[in-house]
Every structure is written in C-alpha cells, then in structure tokens.
Amino acid sequence: YVARNKLQQMWREQQNKWDLQFENMLLLNKYFLLYKELSYSMNHGDIGRTEICIMSWIPILKATGKHKYATHMTNFLFNMHCVYPLGL
C-alpha cells in the first residue's frame, strides 16, 4: 500500500467517494519508504542513491515549510554537478 497511480485515480473520483484515511496511509507509507531509502543509502555510502533520494525530498521539504533544508540540499546537488571537479 504505497501511493502510486492508485492515488491519482482516487483524486479523479468525486470528492464524496474519497477515502481520506486510506489516502493518508498511502502517502505516509510513501514518505516512510523514502526516508528508509535515504537512511539506507547514507549508511552504506551509496552517493548515487543518496542524490536521487535528495531530489525526492526537496519538494516535500518545500511543501512543509522547511525551506532552509531544501535550499541546502539544492545547493549541495548544484555544487556536486556544476561547481566541483568530476574527480572529487
């Protein structure tokens, strides 16, 4: 039970048919899995997967008002790909 295309199908239905508890559960499971993947990739030193996870977290942090975290993650990704040399 993870938010995928089923959640989008639910949003297309009439509002009185929505199951808000189920929708919230799907989103919560999605966020828990994103956190678990980020934690696992950081603990195992997988920088490629960490970068992919950070890209998923930036819009979530911005939506929740954590703009400083989102800005620092964006700056980190920009510096890694555009500022620092490739061998670093």
HELIX and SHEET records of a PDB file:
HELIX    1   1 ASN A    5  ARG A   12  1                                   8    
HELIX    2   2 GLN A   15  LYS A   17  5                                   3    
HELIX    3   3 LEU A   20  ASN A   43  1                                  24    
HELIX    4   4 ILE A   47  ALA A   63  1                                  17    
HELIX    5   5 HIS A   67  PHE A   78  1                                  12    
HELIX    6   6 ASN A   79  VAL A   83  3                                   5    
END                                                                             
